[in-house]
Amino acid sequence: MKRTFNVVIERDASGFYVGVVPELPGCHSQARTLDQLTKRMKEAIELYLEVKEPMPKQLNFVGIQQIEVSY
């Protein structure tokens, strides 16, 4: 069975790329390059799905928005 997941990617203060899968709580990884992050995220998703049942519902990606707040 094949399924597509959305990965939100950010860059941290150290220059690492950090990927998170919103549909899979706790499924994340990091890497120095985007190519390396893609490989690691695929592996993280596959490992997540090996141990999680049932399959999470598929979400339809809408977009990403940045919101600035003062605190």
PyMOL commands that set and color helices and strands:
alter all, ss='L'
color gray80, all
select helices_A, chain A and resi 34-51
alter helices_A, ss='H'
color red, helices_A
select strands_A, chain A and resi 8-11+17-20+28-31
alter strands_A, ss='S'
color yellow, strands_A
deselect
rebuild
show_as cartoon
